[in-house]
Amino acid sequence: MKLYDICILKTGFKLYSEGTYVILIDDGLKPIYMAEFWNFEEFNGAQIDAVDEEYLRLAMDVEIKEYQVRFKEYCDRNNNA
């Protein structure tokens, strides 16, 4: 995994559910990353937290496309608020 990869939580971690999108934003402490956690159902916007690589897997192409659609919808909603 590398900086700015889009990952998926393999299992629940802290207050984040399995399947949450995770974008790696700082890799200075590998294998622990600072990351944005995006779960569009559970909270509005990103949460910033540290996560160990063992909880993550790289997102597949279909998951990346789904994230992009959902992120655009999020941005559209919040730009018109």
N, C-alpha and C positions, 0 to 999 in steps of 0.2 A: 504494500500500500504506500501511496505517496500523497504529498500535499495536494489538496483540492479534489481528491477522489471522492466520488459519491459511493457511500457504503450503505449497508443495511444491517441493523441490529439483529444478530442471530437469536438472541434471547433477551428477555427483559433485563434492564440494567437501571438501577436507581429508580427514578420515577418514569422512565421511558419504556414503552411497550416493544415487544418483538415486532420487527417489521418497520420500525422508525427509520427514516432516512437520516444519514449522518454524513456531513461534509467535513473532511479533515482540513482544519484551518491553521494548524501549527504542529510541526513534527519534531520539535526541539527535544522532546523527552522520550523518543521512541523506546519501547513499543506503546507508550501512552501518548495520546494525541489530544490536543484541544480541538473541539469540534462543535459544529452547529448541529443541533438535533431538530429535525423537522418531522412533526407528526400533525398532519393537517386536521385530524379529528379531535385530538386531545388538547391542543393549545394553539393560540393564534400567534404565529411567528416562530422564530427560532429560539431555542434555549442554548446557551453556551455552557459546555461542561467538558471535563476530561474523561477519556474512555480508553481502556486498554484494548489493544488490537485483537485480543482473544475473543472479544464480544462482537467483532465485525466480520463481514464478508463484503467483497466488492459487489456493487450492484450490477445486475445483468442489463443488457441493452434495453430490454423492454421495461425494466424498472426505472432506468434513467429517463426514458421517454415519458413514462408516467409521472415521474418527479417534475420534469420540465413543464408538462401540462398543468399539473396542480400548482406549481410555483407561479406560473403565469396567471392562473386564476386568482391566486392569493394576491399578487401584485395588482391586478386589475381591480379587485375588490377594495384594496386599501388605497389605491390612487384616486378612487372616486368617492372616498369617504368624506 
